[in-house]
Amino acid sequence: MKINSSVYDTVVIGGGPAGIAAAMHLGFHQRRVLVIDRKTSPMQFANTPIHNYPGVKPLVAPTEILQKMRKELREYDVETLFGNVIRITGQAPNFHVAIKSAQEALTTVTAKTLVLATGIARKHPKVDGDWKKWLPFAGKNRMSYYCPDCDSPQAAGKDVIIVNAGTANSALHVARCIKPFATRIRIFMTEDAYAPYTKNSETILNKSEFEWTHGLVKKINILEPGKRQQLITADGQTLECNIFFVAWIAVPRNELAIELGVELDGHGNIITDFKGATNIKGVWAAGDVRPITQTVATAVGTGVYTGIMIAHYLISLA
Ligand SMILES: Cc1cc2nc3c(=O)[nH]c(=O)nc-3n(C[C@H](O)[C@H](O)[C@H](O)COP(=O)(O)OP(=O)(O)OC[C@H]3O[C@@H](n4cnc5c(N)ncnc54)[C@H](O)[C@@H]3O)c2cc1C
């Protein structure tokens, strides 16, 4: 979309549920808002239905929810630009946001306020040494689940393999969440995970009540999605199950926050007050990039609240 205004009341960086919710409230209050998104939200690629999002039944794919949210934004005259924010300079009420669009064109816009709704990156397991080879199975066709808070009941009556790309404790957390539902749970510790597989991992897992093993994933075979799936190890074993759960590592997308001097917690998440305001005047944050449970409902909730608080702040500036 063409940029209509060079001075916005608010520029929202990140067009996932959190950024859209913040922008929607501000658009509803007739503020001039631009959402910039580089299209890497899970809502963009996952097609296993979204669970635990109130009011959406029958369950629909996240892509459908995202499309509806984007359509509503247009109805409130909020502009959206698909591109990458590469730099932010200045201070309230004159932030300069540099954007590289898909066509590599560089644009700079000015904003009185900012919302950082940049989400998190998830470290996927590797298949044959390459995490991109896991992507065809990531959140697709009810084959693999990522969120024990959203999806544990999907393990009901199922034989589950937890494919671990994180620490032993993250695998155990997933296992304990799905335990009331699953008929069998096995943890597969990937040896090329981002959190190194160590002797300590073995000690922790041996003390647990769960079956576990370790190795490298060579191949994934989906014989019948959500019913018969196989994990083939590098040493030639075939582990068969009904579904995979992924225990992963979250990496908050905080580069812009760091540049702005925004305060982070020990995991790299953006710290805000209860209103969503950061320590930098005029900069708010919403959604997964904050230290919250990563669900669509919490992303939308923090986004709306942030939008309301910015609307009040803009009134106070007038
Ligand atoms: C496979 C999978 C299944 C899930 N299932 C469920 C479920 O069933 N129920 C549920 O409630 N939750 C589910 N979730 C979690 C849910 O998708 C997230 O909690 C939610 O999307 C977070 O919203 P957000 O807006 O904070 O971040 P995101 O949705 O991650 O959006 C952030 C956006 O910011 C953009 N961005 C980042 N940096 C920049 C930049 N510099 N310039 C421009 N754009 C930028 C990214 O491209 C991205 O589009 C699932 C997640 C996964 C991975």
The ligand as an SDF file (V2000), in Angstrom:
LIG
                    3D

 53 58  0  0  0  0  0  0  0  0999 V2000
    2.5220  -23.2440   15.4130 C   0  0  0  0  0  0  0  0  0  0  0  0
    1.8760  -22.2810   16.3790 C   0  0  0  0  0  0  0  0  0  0  0  0
    0.5670  -22.5120   16.7960 C   0  0  0  0  0  0  0  0  0  0  0  0
   -0.0490  -21.6300   17.6880 C   0  0  0  0  0  0  0  0  0  0  0  0
   -1.3200  -21.9050   18.0920 N   0  0  0  0  0  0  0  0  0  0  0  0
   -1.9380  -21.0810   18.9410 C   0  0  0  0  0  0  0  0  0  0  0  0
   -3.2830  -21.3640   19.3710 C   0  0  0  0  0  0  0  0  0  0  0  0
   -3.8830  -22.3770   19.0080 O   0  0  0  0  0  0  0  0  0  0  0  0
   -3.8750  -20.4750   20.2130 N   0  0  0  0  0  0  0  0  0  0  0  0
   -3.2380  -19.3540   20.6520 C   0  0  0  0  0  0  0  0  0  0  0  0
   -3.8390  -18.5860   21.4020 O   0  0  0  0  0  0  0  0  0  0  0  0
   -1.9590  -19.0630   20.2610 N   0  0  0  0  0  0  0  0  0  0  0  0
   -1.2990  -19.9000   19.4250 C   0  0  0  0  0  0  0  0  0  0  0  0
   -0.0120  -19.6320   19.0390 N   0  0  0  0  0  0  0  0  0  0  0  0
    0.6520  -18.4200   19.5590 C   0  0  0  0  0  0  0  0  0  0  0  0
    0.2040  -17.1490   18.8160 C   0  0  0  0  0  0  0  0  0  0  0  0
    0.3380  -17.3390   17.4190 O   0  0  0  0  0  0  0  0  0  0  0  0
    1.0540  -15.9610   19.2840 C   0  0  0  0  0  0  0  0  0  0  0  0
    0.9530  -15.8530   20.6870 O   0  0  0  0  0  0  0  0  0  0  0  0
    0.5830  -14.6500   18.6410 C   0  0  0  0  0  0  0  0  0  0  0  0
    0.6990  -14.7080   17.2400 O   0  0  0  0  0  0  0  0  0  0  0  0
    1.4140  -13.4770   19.1760 C   0  0  0  0  0  0  0  0  0  0  0  0
    1.0250  -12.2990   18.5570 O   0  0  0  0  0  0  0  0  0  0  0  0
    2.0150  -11.0360   18.4550 P   0  0  0  0  0  0  0  0  0  0  0  0
    1.2640  -10.0400   17.6610 O   0  0  0  0  0  0  0  0  0  0  0  0
    2.5280  -10.6750   19.7860 O   0  0  0  0  0  0  0  0  0  0  0  0
    3.2930  -11.5600   17.6430 O   0  0  0  0  0  0  0  0  0  0  0  0
    3.3780  -12.2010   16.1880 P   0  0  0  0  0  0  0  0  0  0  0  0
    2.0960  -12.8570   15.8330 O   0  0  0  0  0  0  0  0  0  0  0  0
    4.6210  -13.0050   16.1760 O   0  0  0  0  0  0  0  0  0  0  0  0
    3.5470  -10.9390   15.2220 O   0  0  0  0  0  0  0  0  0  0  0  0
    4.6900  -10.1310   15.2550 C   0  0  0  0  0  0  0  0  0  0  0  0
    4.8760   -9.5280   13.8730 C   0  0  0  0  0  0  0  0  0  0  0  0
    5.8940   -8.5210   13.9460 O   0  0  0  0  0  0  0  0  0  0  0  0
    6.6160   -8.5490   12.7330 C   0  0  0  0  0  0  0  0  0  0  0  0
    7.9230   -7.9010   12.9240 N   0  0  0  0  0  0  0  0  0  0  0  0
    8.8910   -8.2030   13.8140 C   0  0  0  0  0  0  0  0  0  0  0  0
    9.9320   -7.3680   13.6810 N   0  0  0  0  0  0  0  0  0  0  0  0
    9.6200   -6.5190   12.6680 C   0  0  0  0  0  0  0  0  0  0  0  0
   10.2950   -5.4420   12.0350 C   0  0  0  0  0  0  0  0  0  0  0  0
   11.5200   -5.0420   12.4170 N   0  0  0  0  0  0  0  0  0  0  0  0
    9.6830   -4.8070   11.0000 N   0  0  0  0  0  0  0  0  0  0  0  0
    8.4440   -5.1870   10.5840 C   0  0  0  0  0  0  0  0  0  0  0  0
    7.7560   -6.1970   11.1590 N   0  0  0  0  0  0  0  0  0  0  0  0
    8.3380   -6.8560   12.1840 C   0  0  0  0  0  0  0  0  0  0  0  0
    6.7470  -10.0310   12.4300 C   0  0  0  0  0  0  0  0  0  0  0  0
    7.0230  -10.2290   11.0560 O   0  0  0  0  0  0  0  0  0  0  0  0
    5.3580  -10.5450   12.8320 C   0  0  0  0  0  0  0  0  0  0  0  0
    4.4870  -10.5690   11.7200 O   0  0  0  0  0  0  0  0  0  0  0  0
    0.6480  -20.4950   18.1690 C   0  0  0  0  0  0  0  0  0  0  0  0
    1.9690  -20.2640   17.7530 C   0  0  0  0  0  0  0  0  0  0  0  0
    2.5860  -21.1540   16.8770 C   0  0  0  0  0  0  0  0  0  0  0  0
    4.0140  -20.9110   16.4510 C   0  0  0  0  0  0  0  0  0  0  0  0
  1  2  1  0
  2  3  1  0
  2 52  2  0
  3  4  2  0
  4  5  1  0
  4 50  1  0
  5  6  2  0
  6  7  1  0
  6 13  1  0
  7  8  2  0
  7  9  1  0
  9 10  1  0
 10 11  2  0
 10 12  1  0
 12 13  2  0
 13 14  1  0
 14 15  1  0
 14 50  1  0
 15 16  1  0
 16 17  1  0
 16 18  1  0
 18 19  1  0
 18 20  1  0
 20 21  1  0
 20 22  1  0
 22 23  1  0
 23 24  1  0
 24 25  2  0
 24 26  1  0
 24 27  1  0
 27 28  1  0
 28 29  2  0
 28 30  1  0
 28 31  1  0
 31 32  1  0
 32 33  1  0
 33 34  1  0
 33 48  1  0
 34 35  1  0
 35 36  1  0
 35 46  1  0
 36 37  1  0
 36 45  1  0
 37 38  2  0
 38 39  1  0
 39 40  1  0
 39 45  2  0
 40 41  1  0
 40 42  2  0
 42 43  1  0
 43 44  2  0
 44 45  1  0
 46 47  1  0
 46 48  1  0
 48 49  1  0
 50 51  2  0
 51 52  1  0
 52 53  1  0
M  END
$$$$
